[in-house]
Amino acid sequence: MKASAANLIAKKGVTAGTGYNVPGPAPVPEQTCSPDGKTCVAYYGGDDPAAAAAVSKTADATVVFIATSSKEGSDRADLSFGSSDALVAAVAAAAGPTTVVVFVTPGAALTPWAKDVAAVLTPFMPGQAYGDAIASVLFGEVNPSARLPLTFPNTE
């Protein structure tokens, strides 16, 4: 008898529609360089602000991607980015004014670190071409000359 996907999920002790934090190996920065070796992009996907700050110290520029926790059927508890605010603050302190923050949010959000970074970019709720679109903006191929449809408040 062939096991169904539902049976396999039930055996793992998880419930459909529920998010889980799955521990994995300690993140290690990954690096990709241009063929001539003059331009490199390193990726660090860790949740440790101190480790991310250490990686960003050696970079010419640092881009931090964060998002609010949003879902259909409920409102956000607040306008913060939760633990991601500490990540941005740590990286901005280490990397200095060469930090760019790209954040995904369906609406207003608090950006207490905005004065400490070089730029803030929000695509709001992007689609599947998100990566290519953001890369085009970051590398200067496209000018993000749109106007914001809302105000980002300083306090709730």
C-alpha positions in Angstrom: 0.0 0.0 0.0 1.4 3.4 -1.0 1.6 6.0 1.8 -0.1 9.2 1.2 1.5 12.6 1.8 -1.0 13.3 4.6 0.1 10.1 6.4 3.8 11.0 6.0 3.1 14.5 7.4 1.2 13.1 10.4 4.0 10.7 11.2 6.4 13.7 11.4 4.2 15.3 14.1 3.4 18.4 12.1 0.1 20.0 11.2 -0.7 21.4 7.7 -0.9 25.2 7.7 1.4 25.7 10.7 4.8 27.3 10.6 7.8 25.5 12.2 11.4 26.6 12.9 13.6 23.8 11.8 17.1 23.9 13.2 19.8 23.4 10.6 23.6 23.6 10.4 25.2 26.9 11.4 25.0 29.2 8.4 28.2 30.0 6.5 28.6 32.9 4.2 28.5 31.9 0.5 30.4 33.9 -2.0 30.1 34.3 -5.8 32.6 36.4 -7.8 32.7 37.8 -11.3 35.0 35.9 -13.8 37.7 38.5 -13.3 37.4 38.2 -9.5 37.0 42.0 -9.0 33.4 42.0 -7.9 32.1 39.5 -5.3 28.7 39.1 -3.7 28.6 37.2 -0.4 25.4 35.8 1.0 24.8 35.1 4.7 21.4 33.7 5.6 21.9 33.4 9.4 19.7 34.6 12.2 22.6 35.7 14.4 22.9 39.5 14.3 26.5 39.4 15.7 27.6 37.0 13.0 25.9 39.0 10.3 27.6 42.1 11.6 31.0 40.4 11.5 30.4 39.3 7.9 29.3 42.8 6.9 32.5 44.5 8.3 34.6 43.4 5.4 32.1 44.3 2.7 32.1 47.4 0.5 28.3 47.5 0.8 25.8 45.4 2.7 22.2 44.6 1.7 19.9 43.3 4.4 16.6 41.7 3.4 13.8 41.6 6.0 10.0 41.3 6.1 7.1 41.8 8.4 5.2 38.8 9.6 1.9 39.0 7.7 -0.9 36.6 6.7 -4.4 36.7 5.4 -7.2 36.7 8.0 -5.5 38.6 10.7 -3.8 41.9 11.4 -0.2 42.4 12.4 0.3 42.7 16.2 2.4 45.8 15.6 4.3 47.7 12.9 7.8 46.4 13.8 10.0 43.9 12.0 10.4 42.0 15.3 13.9 40.4 15.7 14.9 41.7 12.3 15.2 45.2 13.8 18.1 44.0 15.9 19.7 42.4 12.8 19.5 45.7 10.9 20.9 47.7 13.8 23.8 45.3 14.3 24.7 45.3 10.6 24.4 49.0 10.3 26.6 49.6 13.3 29.3 47.3 11.8 29.1 48.2 8.2 28.4 51.8 8.6 26.6 54.0 6.1 27.0 51.5 3.3 24.1 49.4 4.5 21.0 49.1 2.3 17.8 47.6 3.7 15.2 46.0 1.5 12.0 45.2 3.3 8.8 43.4 2.3 5.6 44.7 4.0 2.0 45.0 3.0 1.7 48.4 4.5 3.2 50.8 7.0 6.2 49.7 9.1 8.5 51.2 11.7 12.1 51.8 10.6 14.0 52.9 13.7 17.3 52.2 12.0 16.6 54.3 8.8 18.9 57.1 9.9 21.8 54.6 10.2 21.6 53.1 6.7 22.4 54.5 3.3 19.1 53.5 1.7 15.8 51.8 2.3 13.9 50.1 -0.5 10.5 48.4 -0.3 8.8 46.5 -3.0 5.8 46.0 -0.7 4.4 42.6 -1.7 6.5 41.5 -4.7 5.9 38.7 -7.1 8.0 36.0 -8.6 10.4 38.4 -10.4 11.3 40.0 -7.1 14.9 39.0 -7.1 15.7 40.2 -10.6 13.8 43.4 -10.0 15.7 44.2 -6.7 19.0 43.3 -8.3 18.3 45.7 -11.2 17.7 48.5 -8.7 20.7 47.7 -6.5 23.1 47.5 -9.4 21.8 50.8 -11.0 20.2 49.3 -14.1 16.8 50.7 -13.1 15.8 53.9 -11.2 13.2 53.3 -8.6 11.5 56.6 -9.2 8.1 55.8 -7.9 6.4 57.7 -5.1 5.4 56.0 -1.8 1.6 55.4 -1.6 1.7 55.7 2.2 3.7 57.3 5.1 6.1 55.3 7.2 5.5 56.5 10.7 8.2 57.1 13.4 6.1 55.6 16.2 2.9 53.6 16.5 
